Amino acid sequence: MATKSVSLAAAGLAAVVTLAVGVVAGRAFGSGSGSDDGGGDAATAAIAGTKIDVIVKATESEFWQSMLAGAKKAGTDLGVELDLFGPTSEADIEPQVRLVEDAISRGAKGIVLAPNSSTALNGVIDRARSTGIKVVIVDNAVQTKSDGFIGTDNVKAGAQAGQRLCELITQAGKPNGKVLHESAVSGVQVLIDRFEGFKQGLAEKCPQATIVQTLVNDNDLNKAVGQVNDALTRVPDLAGIFADNNTSGVGTAKAVQEKGVGDRVAVVAFDSDPAEVEAVRSGGIDAIVVQNPFFFGYQGVVEAAMAVAGSNAPQRLDPGAVLVDKSNVDAEELQALLNPPKTKG
């Protein structure tokens, strides 16, 4: 039954990607009459050469490299002039602000931005929009106006993670067990939302489970490994770990495998870089909540182009998330999600 629900979720994601391809075909750029009179092709041609900058959270992350690959594919399909950027780390906020300032100086007509802060980029986003630049936000919502938002409902996705961890610790006879939260960065809204959803999902059927601590690794893999290693020593009866991004997930898996406790400590993580997927296969991670960064990039460029062309993009678009474990990690229908194309900025 679980496999069927995952397949349906994957199909839903595929349908959203199909929707994006339909947008590229031109209807979203047309008059909205629904007639197939070639107006879409003309409008698509009209945006050819439009300058759009895509700025991700971290170019060294395979998750964000997938978003860049999606953006690049959309750029090719639409014929826009695309530049791909990002700081090295998700902790780099000021460098990302400078990249947006650079986009303004270079005369970009649209910006697709996955911001490293919900608040610190508000001013530069406002400056960009005041000059007429269309700004589409991806993944992490900001507290200012934009021309569209594309991102997972992280409360809902976090609840999926909490529900699965509850199932795992209950199966192990530890429904009242201790749980560790391994987090990438403090103060980032998507991670706050994931943790809130996780707590809700865990409490539904494991109300006596206790989250003993939140550790922040600053998106540093070695730091994550060390933190989890220390926690496993300090709390020998730890029942489960929730890792809220790919760095946290890989670091947790390495620590669990080093300690040899994969058979007694349940791990649920977010995202799907190759090391995480392999950890699911090997047992270092029990389940991952998989997003669709390729779609983030593709649809982000589509919506920026729509906005530049004067067409209203969807204000909020959630492509959903899929829960993957050892039972379906090799399912054919999930491979495009688990191993998407990647490129660096």
Backbone hydrogen bonds, N-H to C=O, Kabsch-Sander energy under -0.5 kcal/mol:
donor,donor_aa,acceptor,acceptor_aa,energy
5,S,1,M,-2.0
6,V,2,A,-2.2
7,S,3,T,-2.3
8,L,4,K,-2.2
9,A,5,S,-2.1
10,A,6,V,-2.8
11,A,7,S,-2.4
12,G,8,L,-2.2
13,L,9,A,-2.1
14,A,10,A,-2.5
15,A,11,A,-2.3
16,V,12,G,-1.8
17,V,13,L,-2.2
18,T,14,A,-2.4
19,L,15,A,-2.1
20,A,16,V,-2.0
21,V,17,V,-2.2
22,G,18,T,-2.2
23,V,19,L,-2.0
24,V,20,A,-2.2
25,A,21,V,-1.8
26,G,22,G,-0.5
26,G,23,V,-1.6
27,R,22,G,-0.9
29,F,26,G,-1.4
30,G,26,G,-0.6
30,G,27,R,-1.4
37,D,35,S,-1.2
42,A,38,G,-2.0
43,A,39,G,-2.5
44,T,40,G,-2.8
45,A,41,D,-2.4
46,A,42,A,-1.7
47,I,43,A,-1.1
47,I,44,T,-0.7
48,A,44,T,-0.5
48,A,45,A,-0.9
49,G,79,G,-2.8
50,T,47,I,-2.6
52,I,50,T,-0.7
52,I,81,E,-2.8
53,D,110,G,-2.4
54,V,83,D,-2.9
55,I,53,D,-0.5
55,I,112,V,-3.2
56,V,54,V,-0.5
56,V,85,F,-2.4
59,T,87,P,-2.7
60,E,88,T,-0.8
61,S,58,A,-1.2
65,Q,61,S,-1.9
66,S,62,E,-1.5
67,M,63,F,-1.2
68,L,64,W,-2.2
69,A,65,Q,-1.9
70,G,66,S,-2.1
71,A,67,M,-2.4
72,K,68,L,-2.6
73,K,69,A,-2.1
74,A,70,G,-2.2
75,G,71,A,-2.6
76,T,72,K,-2.1
77,D,73,K,-2.5
78,L,74,A,-2.6
79,G,75,G,-1.6
80,V,75,G,-1.2
81,E,50,T,-2.4
82,L,80,V,-0.8
83,D,52,I,-1.8
85,F,54,V,-3.1
92,D,89,S,-1.6
93,I,91,A,-1.2
97,V,93,I,-2.1
98,R,94,E,-2.3
99,L,95,P,-1.6
100,V,96,Q,-1.7
101,E,97,V,-2.2
102,D,98,R,-2.6
103,A,99,L,-1.9
104,I,100,V,-1.9
105,S,101,E,-2.2
106,R,102,D,-2.4
107,G,103,A,-0.6
107,G,104,I,-0.9
108,A,103,A,-2.3
109,K,51,K,-2.7
110,G,51,K,-1.5
111,I,134,K,-2.9
112,V,53,D,-2.9
113,L,111,I,-0.6
113,L,136,V,-2.7
114,A,55,I,-2.7
122,N,119,T,-1.6
125,I,121,L,-2.3
126,D,122,N,-2.5
127,R,123,G,-2.1
128,A,124,V,-2.2
129,R,125,I,-2.5
130,S,126,D,-2.1
131,T,127,R,-0.9
131,T,128,A,-0.9
132,G,129,R,-1.5
133,I,128,A,-1.9
134,K,109,K,-2.2
136,V,111,I,-2.9
136,V,134,K,-0.5
137,I,135,V,-0.5
137,I,148,G,-2.7
138,V,113,L,-2.9
139,D,150,I,-3.0
140,N,138,V,-2.5
141,A,139,D,-0.6
143,Q,118,S,-2.0
147,D,135,V,-3.6
149,F,315,Q,-1.0
150,I,137,I,-2.2
151,G,317,L,-2.4
154,N,152,T,-1.4
157,A,153,D,-2.5
158,G,154,N,-2.4
159,A,155,V,-2.0
160,Q,156,K,-1.5
161,A,157,A,-1.6
162,G,158,G,-2.4
163,Q,159,A,-2.7
164,R,160,Q,-2.2
165,L,161,A,-2.4
166,C,162,G,-2.2
167,E,163,Q,-2.1
168,L,164,R,-2.3
169,I,165,L,-2.7
170,T,166,C,-2.2
171,Q,167,E,-2.3
172,A,168,L,-1.3
173,G,170,T,-1.8
174,K,169,I,-3.7
177,G,174,K,-2.0
178,K,237,D,-0.6
179,V,210,T,-3.3
180,L,240,G,-2.4
181,H,213,Q,-2.7
182,E,180,L,-0.6
182,E,242,F,-2.6
183,S,181,H,-0.7
183,S,215,L,-3.6
188,V,185,V,-0.6
189,Q,187,G,-0.5
191,L,188,V,-0.6
192,I,188,V,-2.2
193,D,189,Q,-3.0
194,R,190,V,-2.2
195,F,191,L,-2.2
196,E,192,I,-2.3
197,G,193,D,-2.8
198,F,194,R,-2.8
199,K,195,F,-2.6
200,Q,196,E,-1.9
201,G,197,G,-2.9
202,L,198,F,-2.8
203,A,199,K,-2.2
204,E,200,Q,-1.1
205,K,201,G,-0.6
205,K,202,L,-0.5
206,C,202,L,-1.7
209,A,206,C,-1.6
210,T,177,G,-2.4
212,V,179,V,-2.3
212,V,210,T,-0.9
213,Q,179,V,-0.7
215,L,181,H,-2.7
217,N,183,S,-2.6
217,N,215,L,-0.5
218,D,184,A,-0.8
219,N,184,A,-1.1
220,D,217,N,-1.5
221,L,219,N,-0.6
224,A,220,D,-2.3
225,V,221,L,-2.4
226,G,222,N,-2.3
227,Q,223,K,-2.7
228,V,224,A,-2.4
229,N,225,V,-2.5
230,D,226,G,-2.5
231,A,227,Q,-2.4
232,L,228,V,-2.6
233,T,229,N,-1.5
234,R,230,D,-2.8
235,V,231,A,-2.8
238,L,235,V,-2.0
239,A,178,K,-2.6
240,G,178,K,-1.7
241,I,266,A,-2.5
242,F,180,L,-2.9
243,A,241,I,-0.6
243,A,268,V,-2.4
244,D,182,E,-2.1
244,D,242,F,-0.5
249,G,245,N,-2.5
250,V,246,N,-2.9
251,G,247,T,-2.5
252,T,248,S,-2.3
253,A,249,G,-2.4
254,K,250,V,-2.4
255,A,251,G,-2.1
256,V,252,T,-2.8
257,Q,253,A,-2.4
258,E,254,K,-2.5
259,K,255,A,-2.3
260,G,256,V,-0.9
261,V,256,V,-2.0
264,R,261,V,-1.9
265,V,261,V,-1.9
266,A,239,A,-2.6
266,A,264,R,-0.5
268,V,241,I,-2.3
269,A,287,A,-2.4
270,F,243,A,-1.0
271,D,289,V,-2.8
276,E,273,D,-0.8
277,V,273,D,-2.2
278,E,274,P,-2.5
279,A,275,A,-1.8
280,V,276,E,-1.9
281,R,277,V,-1.8
282,S,278,E,-2.4
283,G,279,A,-1.6
284,G,279,A,-1.3
285,I,279,A,-1.6
286,D,267,V,-2.0
287,A,267,V,-1.3
288,I,324,V,-2.6
289,V,269,A,-2.5
290,V,288,I,-0.7
290,V,322,V,-3.4
296,F,292,N,-1.8
297,G,293,P,-2.1
298,Y,294,F,-2.5
299,Q,295,F,-3.0
300,G,296,F,-1.8
301,V,297,G,-1.9
302,V,298,Y,-2.1
303,E,299,Q,-3.0
304,A,300,G,-2.2
305,A,301,V,-2.6
306,M,302,V,-2.4
307,A,303,E,-2.5
308,V,304,A,-2.4
309,A,305,A,-2.1
310,G,307,A,-1.3
311,S,306,M,-2.8
313,A,311,S,-0.5
317,L,149,F,-1.8
322,V,290,V,-2.2
324,V,288,I,-2.9
324,V,322,V,-0.5
326,K,286,D,-0.6
328,N,325,D,-1.4
329,V,325,D,-1.4
331,A,328,N,-1.9
334,L,331,A,-1.6
335,Q,331,A,-0.5
335,Q,332,E,-1.2
337,L,334,L,-0.7
338,L,334,L,-2.4
339,N,335,Q,-2.3
343,T,65,Q,-1.5
